[in-house]
Amino acid sequence: MQLSDRVMNVRPSGVRKIFDLARKVKDPINLSIGEPDFDIPEPIKDEGIAWIKAGFNKYTPSGGIPELREMLLNHLKQDKGIICDDVIITAGVTGGLLLALMVTLNPLDEVIIPDPYFVLYEYQVLLLGGRPVFIDTYPDFTIKEDRLRAAITDRTKVILVNSPNNPTGMVCSREELEMVARVAREKNILLFSDDIYDRFVYENGDERVYLGSLYDRTLTFGGFSKTWGMTGWRLGYVAGPSEIIQCMVTMQQYVFSSVNSFAQKAALKALRYNTDSLIDAYKRKRDLIYEGLKDKYNVLKPKGAYFIFPEVPDGDGDRFVEKALKKKLFIIPGSVFSSRKTNVRISFAASEGDIIKGIEILRKMA
């Protein structure tokens, strides 16, 4: 069998590898998962079921159903202050990012990605013939202007920012985002802002600033997977300049055709459904795991998302994860998300009982 050079350069996801292992173990303590531990709220499930029964099960327009695009556009502009002309409905943020890269990248164009980063960023850029350029954000996981400027070349097309961040749980400050926007404007570079965890902010949430509100050449990525627990329904969106969004709509015709029909109708309900009470529980879980680890590990307190990213005692996160697996504790090695292997990603999107059990094991391992 002859395979493409493209696929030969891609290794299986380290995150998925851990997920697969966890499924084979009886009663695992699974702190590896990257999705909310709450189910889709009943009214949203009922809405989806109602549209299935009503026969809304056919192809939809490639850009998404008009009423959802309109509602999202108003929501992003009025409630979040995002600068955008249009929005496309996508197969999750993953599908949105792929489309965005397809319509903006030429071979050898560069995408600047702060390290640590979500694993798919690197490989989507590589699959499309681009070049990921990583900037180190250790030890405090903030974007430094001198490092950002040093990474920019004549081939730089995009700067990609994920805040709140997976895997670190850090949230960019207003000053960081203003700096990134200023540099991008000066250099005429596109910004991609992955805002999928935007509702999971635990410090100064009322003062939240979005990168897409600071610079008009920003593509804002979001979705329904995290805030409403709709991970398996694969529904996201991208908002930004009309010229780019319309090209993405055309590209979607040939890549995904269209996205889940009934989920789009349910999303109209979701946008009007408040999940604050569900998300508030994550601040308590964040505090629980941070307080349980801070005296044993070098670790920063997460400000958002539902991950914590401690440095392990011997600096070898890969080996640490192997030892944890033997104790039925499932966590992810930091090397999956970074050029360094000094840390591990721990998810607190789990029951408080599992978090407490995980803390006990981690304290003993330290």
C-alpha positions as CSV (number, residue, x, y, z in Angstrom):
1,M,0.0,0.0,0.0
2,Q,1.4,3.4,-1.0
3,L,0.7,6.2,1.5
4,S,1.2,9.9,1.0
5,D,4.2,11.7,2.5
6,R,1.6,13.9,4.3
7,V,0.3,11.0,6.4
8,M,3.7,9.5,7.0
9,N,4.7,12.6,8.9
10,V,1.8,12.5,11.3
11,R,1.9,10.5,14.5
12,P,-1.3,9.4,16.4
13,S,-2.6,11.8,19.0
14,G,-1.1,11.2,22.4
15,V,-4.3,12.4,23.9
16,R,-6.4,9.8,22.1
17,K,-3.9,7.1,23.1
18,I,-4.5,7.8,26.7
19,F,-8.3,7.9,26.1
20,D,-8.1,4.5,24.5
21,L,-6.1,3.1,27.4
22,A,-8.6,4.4,29.9
23,R,-11.4,2.6,28.2
24,K,-9.6,-0.8,28.8
25,V,-9.1,-0.3,32.5
26,K,-11.7,-1.1,35.1
27,D,-12.6,1.8,37.4
28,P,-9.9,4.2,36.1
29,I,-9.4,7.6,37.7
30,N,-9.7,9.5,34.5
31,L,-8.3,13.1,34.7
32,S,-7.3,13.1,31.0
33,I,-10.5,13.9,29.3
34,G,-10.9,17.3,27.6
35,E,-14.7,17.6,27.7
36,P,-17.2,18.8,30.4
37,D,-18.4,16.1,32.8
38,F,-21.9,17.4,32.6
39,D,-24.4,16.3,29.9
40,I,-26.2,18.5,27.4
41,P,-29.0,20.2,29.4
42,E,-32.3,18.5,28.9
43,P,-34.1,21.4,27.1
44,I,-31.4,21.5,24.5
45,K,-31.5,17.7,24.0
46,D,-35.3,17.9,23.7
47,E,-35.0,20.6,21.1
48,G,-32.6,18.4,19.0
49,I,-35.0,15.4,19.4
50,A,-38.0,17.5,18.3
51,W,-36.3,18.6,15.1
52,I,-35.2,15.0,14.3
53,K,-38.8,13.9,14.7
54,A,-40.0,16.9,12.7
55,G,-37.9,15.6,9.8
56,F,-35.1,18.2,9.9
57,N,-32.6,15.6,8.9
58,K,-31.4,16.6,5.4
59,Y,-28.4,18.6,4.2
60,T,-28.3,22.2,5.3
61,P,-26.6,25.2,3.5
62,S,-22.9,24.9,3.5
63,G,-22.4,28.0,5.6
64,G,-25.0,26.9,8.2
65,I,-28.7,27.6,8.6
66,P,-29.3,31.4,8.2
67,E,-31.1,31.9,11.5
68,L,-28.2,30.5,13.5
69,R,-25.6,32.5,11.5
70,E,-27.7,35.7,12.2
71,M,-28.1,34.9,15.9
72,L,-24.4,34.2,16.3
73,L,-23.4,37.3,14.5
74,N,-25.6,39.5,16.7
75,H,-24.4,37.6,19.9
76,L,-20.7,38.0,19.0
77,K,-21.0,41.7,18.1
78,Q,-23.4,42.9,20.8
79,D,-22.5,40.6,23.8
80,K,-18.7,40.1,23.2
81,G,-17.8,43.1,21.1
82,I,-16.2,41.0,18.4
83,I,-15.4,42.8,15.1
84,C,-16.9,40.6,12.4
85,D,-18.8,40.9,9.2
86,D,-20.0,37.3,8.8
87,V,-20.0,33.9,10.4
88,I,-19.8,30.3,9.2
89,I,-21.1,27.2,11.1
90,T,-18.5,24.5,11.2
91,A,-17.8,20.9,12.3
92,G,-16.5,22.0,15.7
93,V,-13.5,24.4,16.1
94,T,-11.4,21.6,14.5
95,G,-13.3,21.9,11.3
96,G,-13.4,25.6,11.4
97,L,-9.6,25.8,11.9
98,L,-9.0,23.5,9.0
99,L,-11.2,25.6,6.7
100,A,-9.5,28.8,7.8
101,L,-6.1,27.4,7.2
102,M,-7.1,26.0,3.8
103,V,-8.2,29.5,2.6
104,T,-5.4,31.5,4.0
105,L,-2.2,29.4,3.9
106,N,0.1,28.8,0.9
107,P,2.9,26.3,1.0
108,L,5.7,27.3,3.4
109,D,3.6,30.1,5.0
110,E,4.2,30.3,8.7
111,V,1.8,30.2,11.6
112,I,3.1,31.4,15.0
113,I,1.8,29.3,17.9
114,P,2.6,29.9,21.6
115,D,4.0,26.8,23.3
116,P,2.3,24.9,25.1
117,Y,-0.5,24.5,22.5
118,F,-3.4,22.3,21.6
119,V,-2.0,19.4,19.6
120,L,-4.1,19.7,16.4
121,Y,-2.7,23.2,15.6
122,E,0.7,21.9,14.6
123,Y,-0.6,19.0,12.5
124,Q,-3.3,21.0,10.6
125,V,-0.7,23.5,9.6
126,L,1.7,20.8,8.5
127,L,-1.0,18.9,6.6
128,L,-1.6,22.0,4.5
129,G,2.0,22.5,3.7
130,G,2.6,25.4,6.1
131,R,5.2,25.7,8.8
132,P,4.3,26.0,12.5
133,V,6.6,28.4,14.4
134,F,6.5,28.0,18.1
135,I,7.2,30.7,20.7
136,D,8.2,29.6,24.2
137,T,5.8,30.9,27.0
138,Y,7.4,29.2,29.9
139,P,7.6,29.6,32.9
140,D,4.4,31.7,33.4
141,F,2.7,30.8,30.1
142,T,2.4,34.4,28.9
143,I,3.2,35.7,25.4
144,K,6.3,37.9,25.5
145,E,6.5,40.7,22.9
146,D,10.2,40.2,22.2
147,R,9.7,36.4,21.6
148,L,6.7,37.1,19.3
149,R,8.6,39.7,17.3
150,A,11.6,37.4,17.0
151,A,9.5,34.7,15.5
152,I,8.0,36.9,12.7
153,T,9.5,36.6,9.2
154,D,8.4,37.5,5.7
155,R,6.5,34.2,5.5
156,T,4.4,34.8,8.7
157,K,0.7,34.6,7.7
158,V,-1.1,33.9,11.0
159,I,-0.6,34.3,14.8
160,L,-2.8,31.8,16.6
161,V,-3.9,32.5,20.2
162,N,-5.8,30.1,22.5
163,S,-7.2,31.8,25.6
164,P,-8.3,30.3,28.0
165,N,-5.5,27.9,27.0
166,N,-5.5,24.1,26.6
167,P,-3.3,22.7,28.3
168,T,-2.2,25.3,30.8
169,G,-5.5,26.9,31.9
170,M,-4.0,30.3,31.5
171,V,-6.0,33.3,30.3
172,C,-4.3,36.1,28.4
173,S,-4.4,39.5,30.1
174,R,-5.8,42.6,28.3
175,E,-2.2,43.9,28.0
176,E,-1.1,40.6,26.3
177,L,-4.0,40.7,23.8
178,E,-3.5,44.4,23.1
179,M,0.2,43.7,22.4
180,V,-0.5,40.8,20.0
181,A,-3.1,43.0,18.2
182,R,-0.6,45.9,17.9
183,V,2.1,43.7,16.5
184,A,-0.3,42.0,14.1
185,R,-1.6,45.4,12.9
186,E,1.9,46.7,12.4
187,K,3.0,43.6,10.4
188,N,-0.3,43.1,8.6
189,I,-0.7,39.6,10.0
190,L,-3.9,37.6,10.4
191,L,-4.9,36.6,14.0
192,F,-6.7,33.4,14.8
193,S,-8.4,33.5,18.3
194,D,-9.5,30.1,19.6
195,D,-12.1,31.1,22.2
196,I,-13.7,27.6,22.7
197,Y,-13.2,27.8,26.5
198,D,-14.3,31.5,26.8
199,R,-17.0,30.9,29.4
200,F,-14.7,28.9,31.6
201,V,-13.0,31.9,33.2
202,Y,-12.5,32.1,37.0
203,E,-10.7,35.3,37.6
204,N,-12.1,38.8,36.6
205,G,-14.6,37.2,34.3
206,D,-16.6,40.3,34.0
207,E,-13.7,42.2,32.5
208,R,-13.1,39.6,29.8
209,V,-11.4,41.0,26.7
210,Y,-11.6,39.2,23.4
211,L,-8.8,39.4,20.8
212,G,-11.4,39.7,18.1
213,S,-12.6,43.0,19.6
214,L,-9.2,44.5,19.2
215,Y,-8.2,43.9,15.6
216,D,-10.4,43.7,12.5
217,R,-8.3,41.1,10.8
218,T,-9.1,38.4,13.4
219,L,-10.9,35.1,12.9
220,T,-12.7,34.2,16.1
221,F,-13.3,30.5,16.7
222,G,-15.9,29.2,19.1
223,G,-18.5,26.4,19.5
224,F,-21.0,24.6,21.6
225,S,-18.9,21.7,22.8
226,K,-17.7,23.1,26.1
227,T,-20.3,25.6,27.3
228,W,-23.2,23.4,26.6
229,G,-21.5,20.0,26.7
230,M,-22.3,19.3,23.0
231,T,-19.0,17.7,22.2
232,G,-20.4,14.8,20.2
233,W,-22.7,17.0,18.2
234,R,-19.6,18.6,16.5
235,L,-20.9,22.2,16.1
236,G,-18.6,25.2,16.0
237,Y,-18.4,28.6,14.2
238,V,-15.9,31.0,12.8
239,A,-16.5,34.8,12.6
240,G,-14.5,37.4,10.9
241,P,-14.0,39.4,7.7
242,S,-16.6,38.6,5.0
243,E,-14.0,38.0,2.3
244,I,-12.5,35.1,4.3
245,I,-15.7,33.7,5.7
246,Q,-17.3,33.5,2.2
247,C,-14.2,31.6,0.9
248,M,-14.6,29.2,3.8
249,V,-18.2,28.6,2.9
250,T,-17.1,27.7,-0.6
251,M,-14.4,25.4,0.7
252,Q,-16.8,23.7,3.1
253,Q,-18.8,22.6,0.0
254,Y,-15.9,20.4,-0.9
255,V,-14.6,19.4,2.5
256,F,-17.6,18.8,4.9
257,S,-20.5,19.6,2.5
258,S,-22.5,20.8,5.5
259,V,-22.7,20.2,9.2
260,N,-25.1,18.5,11.6
261,S,-28.7,19.6,10.8
262,F,-30.6,19.1,14.0
263,A,-27.7,20.3,16.2
264,Q,-27.9,23.7,14.5
265,K,-31.5,24.0,15.4
266,A,-30.7,22.9,19.0
267,A,-27.9,25.5,19.0
268,L,-30.5,28.3,18.7
269,K,-31.9,27.0,22.0
270,A,-28.5,26.7,23.5
271,L,-27.6,30.4,22.8
272,R,-30.6,31.3,25.0
273,Y,-29.8,28.8,27.7
274,N,-27.7,29.9,30.7
275,T,-25.2,27.3,31.9
276,D,-23.5,29.5,34.5
277,S,-24.5,27.2,37.4
278,L,-22.9,24.2,35.6
279,I,-19.7,26.2,34.9
280,D,-19.5,27.7,38.4
281,A,-18.8,24.2,39.7
282,Y,-15.5,24.2,37.8
283,K,-14.1,27.1,39.9
284,R,-14.6,24.9,43.0
285,K,-12.9,22.0,41.2
286,R,-10.1,24.3,40.1
287,D,-9.5,25.4,43.7
288,L,-9.7,21.8,44.9
289,I,-7.0,20.5,42.7
290,Y,-4.7,23.5,42.9
291,E,-4.8,23.5,46.7
292,G,-4.1,19.8,46.7
293,L,-1.0,20.1,44.5
294,K,0.6,23.5,45.2
295,D,2.8,22.4,48.1
296,K,4.1,19.3,46.3
297,Y,4.5,20.6,42.7
298,N,5.7,23.6,40.9
299,V,2.3,24.7,39.5
300,L,0.5,27.8,38.4
301,K,-3.1,28.4,39.4
302,P,-5.3,28.1,36.3
303,K,-7.4,31.1,35.4
304,G,-9.7,29.4,32.9
305,A,-10.6,26.2,30.9
306,Y,-10.5,23.0,33.1
307,F,-6.8,22.0,33.0
308,I,-3.9,22.4,35.3
309,F,-0.3,21.9,34.0
310,P,2.1,21.1,36.8
311,E,5.8,20.5,36.4
312,V,6.7,17.0,37.6
313,P,9.4,16.4,40.2
314,D,12.0,14.7,38.0
315,G,11.2,16.8,34.9
316,D,10.2,13.8,32.9
317,G,6.4,14.0,32.3
318,D,6.4,11.0,29.9
319,R,7.8,8.7,32.6
320,F,5.6,10.3,35.3
321,V,2.5,9.4,33.2
322,E,3.6,5.8,32.8
323,K,3.9,5.5,36.6
324,A,0.5,7.1,37.1
325,L,-1.1,4.7,34.6
326,K,0.1,1.8,36.8
327,K,-2.0,3.3,39.6
328,K,-5.0,3.6,37.3
329,L,-4.6,7.4,37.1
330,F,-4.9,8.7,33.6
331,I,-3.3,12.1,32.8
332,I,-1.6,13.4,29.7
333,P,2.2,14.0,29.2
334,G,3.1,17.6,28.5
335,S,5.2,16.5,25.6
336,V,1.9,16.0,23.6
337,F,1.4,19.8,23.8
338,S,4.9,21.2,23.9
339,S,8.5,20.9,22.9
340,R,9.3,20.3,26.6
341,K,8.3,17.2,28.5
342,T,8.6,18.7,32.0
343,N,4.9,19.0,32.7
344,V,1.7,17.0,32.6
345,R,-1.8,18.0,31.8
346,I,-4.5,17.2,34.4
347,S,-8.2,17.8,33.7
348,F,-10.5,18.7,36.5
349,A,-13.5,18.1,34.3
350,A,-14.4,15.2,36.5
351,S,-16.3,14.4,39.6
352,E,-15.0,15.8,42.9
353,G,-14.6,12.2,44.1
354,D,-12.3,11.4,41.2
355,I,-10.4,14.6,41.7
356,I,-9.8,13.9,45.3
357,K,-8.6,10.3,44.5
358,G,-6.3,11.8,41.8
359,I,-4.9,14.3,44.3
360,E,-4.1,11.5,46.8
361,I,-2.2,9.6,44.1
362,L,-0.3,12.6,42.8
363,R,0.7,13.7,46.3
364,K,2.2,10.2,47.0
365,M,4.0,10.3,43.6
366,A,5.6,13.6,44.5
